[in-house]
Amino acid sequence: MNITTTVHGTSARISPCGEIDFDTLPPLRAAVDALPLQVTDLQWDLALTPFMDVAGLHLLFTPTAGGAPERRATVIGLRTQPLSLLRVAADMNPTIFDLTRLLPDVPPADLRPAAP
C-alpha cells in the first residue's frame, strides 16, 4: 500500500492507495501517529481505496491512543464498497458509527441504502 500524507497548518490529508484490511492497518495508523501535534483536522481521501473491511471501521472510528491529540476525522472520495460497509455499520449501531460526523458534506438521506 502506498500512503501519501499532506499537511497544511492544522489540517492533514492521508490518501491510501490500495485496500484497507488488517494487513494495511498498521502502516495507516503509523501515518496518523506521525502527524504533527498541531494537526486537529484529518481528512481521509479514499478515492484510491476500492475495498475496506472491518479494519477500516477501526481506523476511522477508534479513538487515538493515549497522549495523542483528538482530531476531527472526515472522509472524501468514498467508493461503492467502502460506503456500503459504512452504511451497514451505521445501520447496526448509529451511535458508534456516526456517519454525519465522518461525512459532513453528505446529506443524511444519501447515507441510507437505496430501497429494494
Backbone as JSON, one array per atom type, in Angstrom:
{
  "sequence": "MNITTTVHGTSARISPCGEIDFDTLPPLRAAVDALPLQVTDLQWDLALTPFMDVAGLHLLFTPTAGGAPERRATVIGLRTQPLSLLRVAADMNPTIFDLTRLLPDVPPADLRPAAP",
  "N": [[0.84, -1.18, 0.0], [0.53, 2.18, -0.84], [0.95, 5.27, 0.77], [0.05, 8.56, 0.98], [0.75, 11.54, 2.57], [-0.31, 14.75, 3.36], [0.28, 17.84, 4.81], [-1.09, 20.84, 5.97], [-0.73, 23.4, 7.88], [-2.98, 23.21, 10.47], [-4.36, 21.15, 9.4], [-4.57, 17.93, 7.84], [-4.18, 15.58, 5.18], [-4.64, 12.25, 4.44], [-3.93, 9.89, 2.07], [-4.53, 6.83, 1.13], [-3.49, 4.23, -1.1], [-4.88, 1.53, -2.26], [-6.23, -1.51, -0.81], [-7.95, -1.47, 2.37], [-7.28, -3.3, 5.08], [-6.63, -5.73, 7.72], [-3.92, -6.18, 7.36], [-2.96, -3.83, 6.25], [-3.62, -1.96, 8.1], [-1.72, -1.33, 10.27], [0.4, 0.32, 8.95], [-1.2, 2.48, 8.19], [-2.16, 3.47, 10.62], [0.32, 4.22, 11.64], [0.9, 6.33, 9.93], [-0.96, 8.21, 10.81], [-0.09, 8.5, 13.46], [2.33, 9.74, 12.99], [1.73, 12.31, 12.35], [2.06, 15.86, 12.84], [1.71, 17.4, 16.08], [0.11, 19.69, 16.05], [-1.89, 19.23, 14.23], [-5.29, 19.17, 13.86], [-7.43, 18.56, 12.31], [-8.22, 15.88, 10.33], [-8.28, 14.51, 7.2], [-9.39, 11.82, 5.37], [-8.66, 10.61, 2.29], [-10.18, 8.53, 0.28], [-10.32, 7.84, -2.37], [-8.74, 6.15, -3.91], [-9.11, 3.72, -2.8], [-10.46, 0.77, -3.17], [-11.59, -1.25, -1.65], [-12.59, -2.05, 1.66], [-12.36, -3.54, 4.79], [-13.52, -4.59, 8.05], [-11.37, -3.54, 9.41], [-11.07, -1.0, 8.41], [-13.19, 0.29, 9.67], [-12.25, 0.26, 12.29], [-10.03, 1.92, 11.95], [-11.19, 4.4, 11.23], [-12.98, 4.97, 13.32], [-11.97, 4.35, 15.87], [-10.82, 5.76, 18.83], [-7.94, 7.94, 19.23], [-4.7, 6.9, 20.44], [-3.59, 7.05, 23.89], [-2.37, 10.21, 24.92], [-2.08, 11.18, 22.35], [-3.27, 13.81, 20.24], [-6.75, 14.77, 20.06], [-8.48, 14.45, 17.05], [-10.48, 15.78, 14.46], [-11.98, 13.75, 12.25], [-12.62, 13.29, 8.82], [-14.03, 11.99, 5.76], [-13.38, 11.67, 2.3], [-14.07, 10.95, -1.17], [-15.19, 8.38, -1.21], [-15.64, 5.12, -2.38], [-17.85, 2.64, -3.86], [-17.95, 0.06, -2.38], [-16.57, 0.59, 0.17], [-18.3, 2.65, 1.12], [-20.7, 1.23, 1.3], [-20.06, -0.57, 3.36], [-19.74, 1.25, 5.51], [-22.36, 2.22, 5.66], [-23.77, -0.11, 6.44], [-22.59, -0.58, 8.95], [-23.39, 1.77, 10.28], [-26.15, 1.44, 10.23], [-26.38, -0.73, 11.94], [-25.32, 0.21, 14.36], [-25.84, 3.23, 15.01], [-24.98, 5.13, 16.85], [-22.3, 4.64, 17.56], [-21.11, 4.45, 15.03], [-21.2, 7.08, 13.63], [-22.07, 8.57, 10.9], [-22.67, 11.13, 10.06], [-20.86, 12.73, 11.31], [-18.46, 11.83, 10.25], [-18.82, 12.08, 7.51], [-19.48, 14.9, 6.73], [-20.32, 16.48, 4.57], [-22.17, 15.08, 3.15], [-25.55, 14.69, 2.51], [-27.88, 13.48, 5.0], [-29.92, 11.79, 3.94], [-28.67, 10.66, 1.75], [-26.97, 8.87, 2.9], [-28.29, 6.62, 3.55], [-29.11, 3.26, 2.62], [-30.3, 2.43, -0.66], [-33.76, 1.89, -1.28], [-35.14, -1.42, -1.63]],
  "CA": [[0.0, 0.0, 0.0], [1.18, 3.49, -0.85], [0.23, 6.24, 1.59], [0.51, 9.94, 0.8], [0.29, 12.44, 3.63], [-0.11, 16.16, 3.09], [-0.05, 18.66, 5.98], [-1.18, 22.29, 5.78], [-1.08, 24.01, 9.16], [-3.66, 22.33, 11.41], [-5.1, 20.14, 8.63], [-3.79, 16.92, 7.13], [-4.91, 14.64, 4.33], [-3.96, 10.97, 4.22], [-4.5, 9.25, 0.87], [-4.01, 5.48, 0.88], [-3.74, 3.65, -2.42], [-4.98, 0.09, -2.07], [-7.28, -1.99, 0.1], [-7.74, -1.31, 3.8], [-7.59, -4.52, 5.82], [-5.78, -5.82, 8.91], [-2.51, -6.11, 6.97], [-2.59, -2.45, 5.94], [-3.97, -1.1, 9.22], [-0.56, -0.76, 10.99], [1.03, 1.49, 8.33], [-2.13, 3.61, 8.19], [-2.09, 4.03, 11.98], [1.62, 4.87, 11.75], [0.79, 7.62, 9.24], [-1.68, 9.1, 11.73], [0.79, 8.76, 14.61], [3.44, 10.59, 12.55], [1.27, 13.68, 12.1], [2.46, 16.84, 13.86], [0.74, 17.59, 17.16], [-0.81, 20.8, 15.78], [-2.96, 18.81, 13.32], [-6.55, 18.93, 14.55], [-8.39, 18.07, 11.31], [-7.65, 14.83, 9.49], [-9.15, 14.1, 6.1], [-9.02, 10.59, 4.68], [-9.06, 10.6, 0.88], [-10.26, 7.11, -0.06], [-10.62, 7.71, -3.8], [-7.96, 5.04, -4.48], [-9.34, 2.57, -1.92], [-11.63, 0.09, -3.7], [-12.13, -2.22, -0.69], [-12.28, -1.81, 3.07], [-13.08, -4.46, 5.67], [-13.76, -4.06, 9.39], [-10.18, -2.78, 9.81], [-11.35, 0.39, 8.08], [-14.03, 0.83, 10.74], [-11.35, 0.53, 13.41], [-9.2, 3.06, 11.6], [-11.96, 5.64, 11.19], [-13.81, 5.22, 14.49], [-11.31, 4.09, 17.14], [-10.13, 6.97, 19.32], [-6.48, 7.92, 19.19], [-4.05, 6.34, 21.62], [-3.34, 8.0, 24.96], [-1.34, 11.19, 24.66], [-2.23, 11.75, 21.0], [-4.35, 14.81, 20.23], [-8.03, 14.44, 19.42], [-8.57, 15.04, 15.72], [-11.75, 15.61, 13.76], [-11.72, 12.98, 11.04], [-13.62, 13.26, 7.77], [-13.67, 11.13, 4.63], [-13.82, 12.05, 0.96], [-13.71, 10.01, -2.23], [-15.64, 7.01, -0.93], [-16.12, 4.28, -3.47], [-19.08, 1.9, -3.55], [-17.84, -0.94, -1.32], [-16.36, 1.19, 1.49], [-19.51, 3.35, 1.53], [-21.67, 0.21, 1.72], [-19.65, -1.04, 4.69], [-20.07, 2.3, 6.47], [-23.82, 2.24, 5.8], [-24.18, -1.28, 7.23], [-22.15, -0.33, 10.32], [-24.24, 2.82, 10.84], [-27.48, 0.86, 10.46], [-26.3, -1.64, 13.08], [-25.08, 0.98, 15.58], [-25.65, 4.61, 14.57], [-24.31, 5.94, 17.86], [-20.86, 4.43, 17.44], [-20.71, 4.72, 13.65], [-21.9, 8.31, 13.28], [-21.62, 8.98, 9.57], [-22.82, 12.57, 9.88], [-19.59, 13.31, 11.77], [-17.4, 11.39, 9.35], [-19.14, 12.54, 6.15], [-20.32, 16.08, 6.98], [-20.81, 17.1, 3.33], [-23.15, 14.2, 2.51], [-26.87, 14.8, 3.17], [-28.25, 12.25, 5.68], [-30.71, 10.91, 3.07], [-27.75, 9.95, 0.86], [-26.22, 7.87, 3.66], [-29.13, 5.44, 3.7], [-29.14, 2.39, 1.43], [-31.46, 2.57, -1.54], [-34.85, 0.94, -1.0], [-35.14, -2.54, -2.59]],
  "C": [[0.89, 1.24, 0.0], [0.31, 4.45, -0.05], [0.87, 7.6, 1.37], [-0.1, 10.79, 1.9], [0.66, 13.86, 3.27], [-0.58, 16.95, 4.32], [-0.02, 20.12, 5.59], [-1.65, 22.88, 7.1], [-1.7, 23.0, 10.1], [-4.47, 21.24, 10.72], [-4.13, 19.18, 7.94], [-4.72, 16.07, 6.3], [-4.04, 13.4, 4.16], [-4.69, 10.27, 3.1], [-3.87, 7.89, 0.67], [-4.36, 5.03, -0.53], [-3.71, 2.14, -2.25], [-6.09, -0.24, -1.08], [-6.91, -1.73, 1.55], [-8.23, -2.59, 4.47], [-6.62, -4.61, 7.0], [-4.3, -5.81, 8.57], [-2.06, -4.67, 6.71], [-2.93, -1.49, 7.07], [-2.75, -0.53, 9.95], [0.13, 0.4, 10.26], [0.1, 2.71, 8.27], [-2.16, 4.28, 9.57], [-0.77, 4.77, 12.18], [1.6, 6.23, 11.06], [0.07, 8.64, 10.11], [-0.77, 9.48, 12.9], [1.93, 9.71, 14.25], [3.03, 12.04, 12.29], [1.76, 14.61, 13.2], [1.34, 17.05, 14.88], [-0.26, 18.69, 16.87], [-1.94, 20.41, 14.85], [-4.2, 18.45, 14.12], [-7.64, 18.41, 13.61], [-7.69, 17.1, 10.38], [-8.67, 14.42, 8.45], [-8.57, 12.85, 5.45], [-9.54, 10.69, 3.26], [-9.01, 9.15, 0.41], [-10.61, 6.87, -1.53], [-9.89, 6.53, -4.45], [-8.04, 3.79, -3.6], [-10.61, 1.85, -2.38], [-12.32, -0.83, -2.7], [-11.68, -1.85, 0.71], [-13.06, -2.84, 3.88], [-13.21, -3.8, 7.05], [-12.55, -3.28, 9.92], [-10.38, -1.29, 9.5], [-12.24, 1.06, 9.11], [-13.18, 1.16, 11.96], [-10.52, 1.78, 13.15], [-9.97, 4.37, 11.73], [-12.68, 5.98, 12.49], [-13.15, 4.94, 15.84], [-10.59, 5.35, 17.59], [-8.61, 6.81, 19.26], [-5.93, 7.38, 20.5], [-3.78, 7.45, 22.64], [-2.19, 8.94, 24.63], [-1.43, 11.84, 23.29], [-3.38, 12.76, 21.03], [-5.62, 14.26, 19.58], [-8.07, 15.16, 18.07], [-9.96, 14.79, 15.14], [-11.44, 14.94, 12.44], [-12.91, 13.07, 10.09], [-13.1, 12.41, 6.62], [-14.21, 11.73, 3.35], [-13.47, 10.93, 0.0], [-14.14, 8.58, -2.0], [-16.13, 6.31, -2.18], [-17.25, 3.39, -2.96], [-18.94, 0.94, -2.37], [-17.55, -0.32, 0.04], [-17.59, 1.95, 2.0], [-20.57, 2.36, 2.0], [-21.34, -0.33, 3.1], [-20.0, -0.01, 5.76], [-21.57, 2.37, 6.71], [-24.3, 1.08, 6.67], [-23.81, -1.06, 8.7], [-23.06, 0.7, 10.99], [-25.65, 2.31, 11.1], [-27.49, -0.03, 11.69], [-26.12, -0.87, 14.4], [-24.79, 2.44, 15.21], [-24.96, 5.5, 15.59], [-22.8, 5.83, 17.73], [-20.37, 4.83, 16.05], [-21.51, 5.91, 13.11], [-21.37, 8.85, 11.96], [-21.78, 10.47, 9.33], [-21.56, 13.29, 10.35], [-18.49, 13.04, 10.76], [-17.57, 11.95, 7.93], [-20.01, 13.79, 6.22], [-20.9, 16.71, 5.72], [-21.86, 16.26, 2.61], [-24.48, 14.34, 3.24], [-27.26, 13.46, 3.81], [-29.05, 11.28, 4.81], [-29.82, 10.1, 2.15], [-26.94, 8.88, 1.57], [-27.02, 6.59, 3.85], [-29.06, 4.59, 2.44], [-30.4, 2.64, 0.62], [-32.51, 1.52, -1.2], [-34.84, -0.17, -2.05], [-36.25, -2.44, -3.6]]
}
